[in-house]
Amino acid sequence: MPAVLWFRRDLRLADLPALLAAADVDGDVLACYVLDGTLQASAGPRRLQYLYEALRDLRDSLDGRLFVTDGDPTERIPAVARAVGAGSVHISEEHLPYGRRRDERVREALGDVELVATGSPYLVSPGRVTKGDGSPYKVFSPFFDAWRKHGWRKPAESDKTSARWIDPAEVTKGPQIVEIPDLGVELDRPAGEKGARDQWTQFVEEGLKSYGEDRNRPDLDATSRMSAHLKFGTMHPRTLAADLGRGEGAQTYLRELAFRDFYASVVHEWPRSVWWNWNTAFDDIKVDDGQAAEKSFETWKAGRTGFPIVDAGMRQLAESGFMHNRVRMIVASFLVKDLHLPWQWGARWFLEQLVDGDMANNQHGWQWAAGCGTDAAPYFRVFNPTTQGKKFDPSGVYVRRWVEELRDLDSTVDVHNLGDDRPVDYPQPIVDHKQERAEALRRYSAVG
């Protein structure tokens, strides 16, 4: 009997265990993708554009043999399976809350047709790395040690030739085939499996060796920029890990892949923590609200706070759909500890803007900054945007790149501490960092 291979966060053909499982059914395979309105509604235009371009890349790799439809997967997937007489539907297992709920509904709707989950988007699937008593880890360092000892499989040997693909034109019944949309949004990196492979090859050759030393420098092109590719599964982290050696840069990069697995495991165990404080003691912390808070939030979003490193990050986000990770920490600390706003406001804005917006990484990165998550930054750690800027963007290259008002300042001017050199068209700081740091510490110390 034919099988359906339902693509989701695995938009590739290489290193795809679900593809091999589908091909093992001893029949033809229909490659399928459902444009899910629920997921589309929660994504900004750049993330959607990446998805659409990755789908076109996948379709081209399959010589056009990708069945794309839209609607509720609970209805569409069973209908597709019936249309081709499939005996099974194959997926990469999902571990985030929406995906788990969706897959359970689809499994029920399929009836006698089996929903087969093989592999996941992670090096080690959530739930597999636990303490000796079977309980989940709440702190990264011991998780990391156990994670490395657990290990992972080598990349699966799959490609286009692994299956006999059904031509969508032959599917005359069932859901209607739809065109892959194009929003006309320009991305700063190519999307899809080929783009991922090219990006990774360049990073391994040019950036991996110095990654451990330079990764915190937003003024340098020193990161892999693989986050969007990992988000959509156009390359599997197993493939990345297989190319890593034992050098400092390689081991630092491996640690970042482990953080990705850790946060996915946290959400798998505590799905409520997607939008609520993992540490519920912080539910009582005082945050600002009302019109003044909304105005501060809009100013932060627009990159008009008067703190150059914060404004550079927010403008990079708005203009490119990406922000350097060190700067993400700086702007997050500023929102929750200088402006005293809920971390959820910032997390929601990031998910709307980021090409790589990943629910587990994003939400728990924000909770790290806010001090309310697992293994979070101590509440008394309040990033000083001026000293952070000087340390990680020492010559002001990053700030000048993204803050137009400061671009033409003389190279001798310290853009992180403007003083009398502040241009008239660049805003004054909206808060006094020293005063707001003291206020943040007062509020945090009152918790618990």
Beta strands, then each sheet from edge to edge (+ up, - down):
strand 1: 3-6
strand 2: 29-35
strand 3: 67-70
strand 4: 88-91
strand 5: 114-117
sheet 1: 3+ 2+ 1+ 4+ 5+
end
